Amino acid sequence: MISQCANYYPLYTPESSRIIGLSRSELDNDGFRAQAEEALRRFIPETELDEDILPQFLQMLQYRCNDVTFGTIARGLEKNGLAHCNGRLVVEKPLGHDLASARQLNQDIAAVFDESCVYRIDHYLGKETVQNLMAMRFANALFEPIWNAAHIDHVQIMPDCHGAAVPL
């Protein structure tokens, strides 16, 4: 959500745009927005957080407490005319509870969305790589002074497309 806020430009974002958070936690839109604002204020430097557009961005956020699957959500988006590549479907882990359910989930999503519109995120997959980068930074006197926020804008961790991942 931090990157979405950082890249939010009201002039280029249709007023009808929505970011829908889904979880099993009991929360309403206002509670979700309050949590989002707290996280944004904690992780975006004050000099980069635009106080004029923050309320507009927060109004785009909607929350649904539900026990439905992403397949059900994809079909609901299709039913309401929202399953097109002008939007994106971002699916965050867990992607099913086992291989069979993950494959079913992918089939359900593929029945509605073109693959180029679907983004699957697993934040945990980058954990070891980030830990290794941190160890290398602090263990090496050459890197430590320059590997910081003043010199590095962002880090992208890309998957090895030639690895031995199980195809879903």
C-alpha positions in Angstrom: 0.0 0.0 0.0 3.0 2.3 0.6 4.1 2.1 -3.0 0.5 2.7 -4.1 0.3 5.9 -2.0 3.7 7.0 -3.2 2.6 6.6 -6.8 -0.9 8.1 -6.4 -1.5 11.2 -8.5 -5.1 12.4 -8.4 -4.9 13.9 -11.9 -4.1 10.5 -13.4 -6.2 8.3 -11.2 -9.9 7.9 -12.0 -12.2 9.0 -9.2 -13.9 5.6 -9.4 -10.6 3.8 -8.5 -10.8 1.6 -5.4 -8.3 -0.4 -3.4 -10.1 -3.2 -1.7 -8.6 -4.9 1.3 -9.9 -8.3 2.2 -9.3 -10.3 5.3 -11.0 -12.4 8.0 -10.3 -9.7 10.6 -13.2 -7.8 12.0 -12.7 -4.3 10.7 -14.7 -1.6 8.9 -13.6 0.9 6.2 -12.7 3.6 8.8 -10.6 1.1 10.8 -8.9 0.0 7.7 -8.2 3.5 6.6 -6.8 4.4 10.1 -4.5 1.4 10.0 -3.3 2.4 6.5 -2.7 6.0 7.5 -0.7 4.9 10.6 1.4 2.6 8.4 1.9 5.3 5.8 3.0 7.9 8.3 5.3 5.4 9.9 7.0 4.2 6.7 6.9 7.2 4.4 9.3 10.1 5.4 7.4 13.3 6.3 9.2 15.1 3.5 7.7 12.7 1.0 4.1 12.3 2.3 1.9 14.8 0.6 -0.7 15.9 3.2 -2.9 17.3 0.5 -3.5 14.0 -1.4 -3.4 11.7 1.6 -7.1 12.1 2.4 -8.0 11.5 -1.2 -5.9 8.3 -1.3 -7.4 7.0 1.9 -10.9 7.5 0.6 -10.0 5.0 -2.2 -9.5 2.3 0.4 -12.3 -0.1 1.2 -12.3 -3.1 3.4 -14.3 -6.3 3.4 -14.3 -8.9 6.1 -15.0 -12.1 4.4 -14.0 -15.8 4.2 -14.4 -16.0 0.5 -11.6 -17.1 -1.9 -9.9 -15.0 -4.5 -11.7 -17.0 -7.1 -15.0 -15.9 -5.7 -13.7 -12.3 -5.7 -12.5 -12.6 -9.3 -16.0 -13.8 -10.4 -17.6 -11.0 -8.4 -15.4 -8.4 -10.2 -16.3 -9.9 -13.5 -20.1 -9.9 -12.6 -19.7 -6.2 -11.9 -17.8 -5.3 -15.0 -14.5 -4.8 -13.3 -12.5 -7.8 -14.7 -10.5 -6.0 -17.4 -6.9 -4.9 -17.8 -7.6 -1.3 -16.9 -7.4 -2.7 -13.4 -5.2 -5.2 -11.7 -5.9 -8.1 -9.5 -3.2 -8.4 -6.8 -3.3 -11.7 -4.9 -1.2 -11.9 -1.7 -0.3 -15.2 -0.1 -1.5 -17.6 1.0 -2.4 -18.8 -2.5 -4.4 -21.7 -1.3 -3.7 -24.1 1.6 -2.0 -26.8 -0.5 -0.9 -27.4 -4.1 -4.3 -28.6 -5.2 -6.1 -25.5 -3.8 -3.4 -23.2 -5.3 -3.9 -24.8 -8.7 -7.7 -24.4 -8.3 -7.3 -20.8 -7.3 -5.2 -20.1 -10.4 -7.8 -21.8 -12.6 -10.6 -19.7 -11.1 -8.6 -16.5 -11.6 -7.6 -17.4 -15.1 -11.2 -18.1 -16.1 -11.9 -14.4 -15.4 -8.6 -12.4 -15.8 -5.9 -12.3 -18.4 -2.6 -13.4 -16.8 -1.0 -10.1 -17.6 -3.5 -8.4 -15.2 -2.8 -10.7 -12.3 0.0 -10.0 -9.7 0.8 -12.7 -7.1 2.8 -11.4 -4.1 4.6 -13.4 -1.5 6.5 -11.1 0.8 8.1 -13.9 2.7 10.0 -15.2 -0.4 12.2 -12.1 -0.3 13.0 -12.5 3.5 16.2 -14.5 3.2 17.5 -12.3 0.4 16.9 -9.1 2.4 18.5 -10.7 5.5 21.6 -11.5 3.4 21.8 -8.0 2.0 21.6 -6.6 5.6 24.3 -8.9 6.8 26.5 -8.0 3.8 25.9 -4.2 4.5 26.7 -4.3 8.2 29.5 -6.8 8.0 31.4 -4.9 5.3 32.9 -1.5 6.1 33.1 -0.6 2.4 29.3 -1.0 1.9 27.9 0.2 5.2 28.3 3.9 4.8 26.8 4.0 1.3 24.1 1.3 1.5 21.5 3.5 3.1 18.4 5.5 2.2 20.5 8.5 1.2 22.1 6.5 -1.6 19.6 3.8 -2.5 16.2 4.6 -3.7 14.7 1.1 -3.7 15.6 -2.6 -4.0 13.8 -4.9 -6.4 14.0 -8.7 -5.7 13.2 -10.6 -8.9 12.5 -14.3 -9.0 14.8 -16.7 -10.8 12.7 -17.7 -13.8 14.9 -20.7 -14.4 14.6 -22.1 -10.9 12.9 -25.3 -9.9 9.6 -23.8 -8.8 6.6 -26.1 -9.0 4.3 -24.8 -11.8 0.8 -24.0 -10.6 
